[in-house]
Amino acid sequence: MKAVITLICTLLLPDFPSASAVEFHGDRLYLIGDDANCIQVLDKDYHVVRSIRISGATEKRIAKALKADYEAAALIRLHGRTYLMASGSLATEKRRQLLLLPLPDGDSADIHFIPYPPAFTAQLLNSGINELNIEGAAVVNDTLLLSNRGNNTWPQNQLVLTAPGFWEQAAPPLSVVPLTLLTPTPVFAGVSELCYVPEKDLLLCTFSSEATANAYDDGAIGDSYIGWISNISLKLSQTTITPDGMLNLTNADPAFKGEKIEGICLESIQDNTLTLHLVSDNDAGASRLFKVSFTFNGE
């Protein structure tokens, strides 16, 4: 399968910090920042509709040592309702938390904050993960995928396979599979988000290179990429999962130069063209949105 990315539009959000994930539901975009004190809700044209407070912090950016570090997001179905699920990175104790926002009308008072079960995180560390840094999430049929981002010290990305609502189960299913690039990038590229397209059984993955040796510190921003895995539901039992291909976003459009892509979501599908939204974090307190078309030949 070959693919082409075309930039439709882009917008800087100077007042929303550290965009780390984005989801699309009911003609609305839900934007999460890893140190933002709210979830920002926008329409498809990037106009702000409302903000949903998720923290009592009054400053624009929650302090690094205190933030929950919501880096991954997915839409999940639980108990007959749709929720926006956001996951902390798990890199520190304060970051071992989940957030559930009922959609479409949930507000601050409706949010559930759920600690990661200690037994679950301990099992992750005993399953081949050297350093926890959850940065992506997607639901593939009845499996919740979480992606663990590697770094320059531990240059290995991994997919965690478990169940939606795993935190409610005494012994949830759990396995860890390496996510290995077919053609290595010039500098290690860590996985930064996942997006499942059920109509195509296609998993999209964003990657970015960053000069950091651990899961806590930021580093100089390099290039960002979109990778794709076709027939993903048939590959979840493999011992290693490899993207079928990757596109360097800076090569696709110079607007992506110096942008660390942290989130991706699907708006719509027409034939073999997907309309996607991407978000980036410049590590300086601003975020940027990108609307793109992703066209593939389906082979």
N, C-alpha and C positions, 0 to 999 in steps of 0.2 A: 504494500500500500504506500502510495506517495501522497504528500499533502502540501498545500500552499496556504500561507497566512497572509491576509490583507488587512491592514489597519483601516478601520472605519472612522474612528474619532478617539480623542483622548482628552482628559480633563484633570488638571491639578486641583487637589483638595488641600489648601494650605492650613485649614483649621482642623482637619481630622488626622490624627497621628498614627503612624506605624501600621498601615493596613496589612493584615495578615491572612484574611480569608473573606470570601464573598459567596453568597448563595442567592439564587433567584427563585421566587415563589409568588404566584398570583400577581404577575406584572410588577413585582417589587424586588429591588436588590437590597440585601441585608449585608452591610459592610461591618467587619469586625477588625479592630486594631489590637495588637498584642499589649499595648499599654494605654489604650483609650478607655475613658470612663463611661462610654456609651456605645450602643450599636446604632449605626446610622442607616436609615431606611431611605432609599432613593427610587425614583421612577426610572423607566428605561432610557430617558433622556438626561439622566444624572442630576435631576432636580431633587433637592432634599425634601422628603415628605414629613419625616419626624425623626426624633432621636429617642432612644430607649436607654435610660440609665441602667448601668450594670454595676456601678460602684459608688460609694459615698465620697470618693475622692473628688476634691474640687479643682485640683490642678488639671491642666490639659493632658499631661502625660503622667500616669501613675509611676512612682519611683521604681527603678529596675529591681531592687531587692524586695519590693512589696507586690508587684504585679502578678496576676494569675497567668499571664503570658498565653492568652488564647491564640493559638497558632493554626488550629485546624477547625473546619466546620463541615457539616453535612446535614441534609434533611433526612429525618428518620420518622418512622411510624411506630408509635407505642400506644397501646391501650386505645386504639381507634382514633388517635389524633396525630397530626403532623407537628413535629417540633424542629426548630433550628437547634442543632446540637453544636456546641463549641467546646473544644478540648484544650486544656492547658498543655504546655510542652512536656511536663513531667520532669524537667531538668532540675528543679528544686522542690522541696516540700510544699512551698506556697503555690507551685505551678501544677500540682497534682489534683486538679479540679475540673469538673465538667459543668457546663451551663446548658439548661434546656429552656427554650422560649417557645411557648405554643403559638402556632401560626393559624390564621393571618392576623389575629387581633390581640395577641398577647402584649402585655406591657410590663413595666418594671416589677409590679407587684405579683405578676404571674410567673416570674422566672424561678426555676428550681436550680439551686447550686448543690452539686453532688460531689463529695470527695471521691477520688479514685480509691477503690478497695486496696488496702496495702498488700493483700495476697496477690492481687492482679499485677501490681507493679513489681513485686518480688519475682513473680513467675516470668515476667518480661525479661528481667535481668538474668534469669537462669535459662533463657531461651536463645542465647547467642547475641544479645544486645549489650554492647560495651558501655554505651552512654545514652541515656534516654533523651530524646528530643523529638517528640511527636509534632509533626508539622502539616499533616494532611489527613483527610478523612473522606470516605465515600461508602455508600451502601450498594453492594452488588447482590441483587436478589435478597437472600436472607443472611448475607454475610456483611459485617461491618469491617471495612479495611481502614487501618490507621497506618500512616507512613512514618517511619523513624528516619530522621535525617542524619547522615554521617557528617564528618568534618575532616580536616586535614590530618588529624591524629588517628581517627578511625574512619578511613575513607570507604565506608560501606553503607548504602541505603538499604532499608528493609521494609517489608510489608508485614503488618500484624493482622492476622485474620481472627476475628472473634464474632460475637453476636450483638446486634442492636439491643441495648438494654442490658449489656453484660454486667453492669453494676448492681442489677437486681437479682442476679443468679449466684447461687452458692458456689457452683463449679462451672463457669462459662467455658465454652470452647476457646482455645487459644493456641495459635501456632505462629511462628515467625519464619518468613521466607525472604531470602536475599532478593533485592531489586537491582539487577546488574545491567549496566549499559552495554549494548552490543559493540558500539564504537566509543571508547573512552574519550571524554572531552579533554582539551589541553590542560585544564586545571580541574580538580575534582569538583563536580556539580552535585550539590545536595538536593534531595527531593523536597519541594516546598508546598505542594498541595496535590490533591486528587480530584477528579470529576468523572463520574460514570454517566454514560449515555446509553440507557437501556435499549432504546430503539435500534441501536447499532451494536450492542454488546461491546462497547468500546470504552476503555479506560484511558483518560487523558491525565498526564502527570506533568507538573511544572518542576523545573530544576533551576538552581542558580548557583553560581560560583561565588565564594566569599572567602577572604583571607582570614579564617579563624581556626583555632586549634581545639575548640571545645564547644559545648552546647550553650554556654552562658554569654560569652563575649561576641560582640559584632566585629566585623572586619571590612576591609576595602571590598567594594562591590565589583564583581566581574560581569560575565554574561549570563543571560537567562535563556531557558529552552522550554519548548513543549515537546513531550514525548507521547507516544500512543501505543496501546496494546489492544489488538483486535481479539475478539472471541475470549475476552477475559474470564467469563464464567467457566469456560472449559479449561482454564490454565491455573485455577486457584489450587489445584492439588499437586502442581509441579514443585520440585525442590528448589528451583530458581525461576524467577519471572524476569523476562527481558523485554523492554520496549521494542516494538517492530521498527521504529524510526524516531528521529528527533530533529527538530528545527531550531537553529540558533535565531532568536528573535531579533537581535541586532542586525544580523544579515538580512532578515526579512524587511525591517524598516528601521532607519536610524533613530526614530523616536524612542526605541527601547534601549538605546545606549546608556549605560550607567544606572539602569532601573533593575532593582531586585524584585522579580515577580514572585509574589507570595500567595496569590489566590487565583482561582479560576472557577467559573460556573457557566452553565449552558442556559441560553435564553430560548433558542428555537432551532428547529431543523427544517431544511427544505432540500429534499433529495440528498445529495452528498455534501451539502454545505451546512455547517454549524455556525450559528451566531453565538459568540462567547464574550464574556466579560473577564478581564484580568485586572488585578490590583497589584501595585508595587509600593514598597516602603523604601524611602531614601535615607533612613536612619537619622534624620535631622528634624523630625516632627511633622512632616507633610506626607501625603499619599497621592497616588495618581491612579486614575481609572483608564482602562483601554477597552474599547469595543472593537472586536475583530471578527472577520469571517475565516473559517477554517474549512477548506475544501479538500476532499480526498477522493481518490479514484475507486475506493471500495474493494480493491483486490487484496 
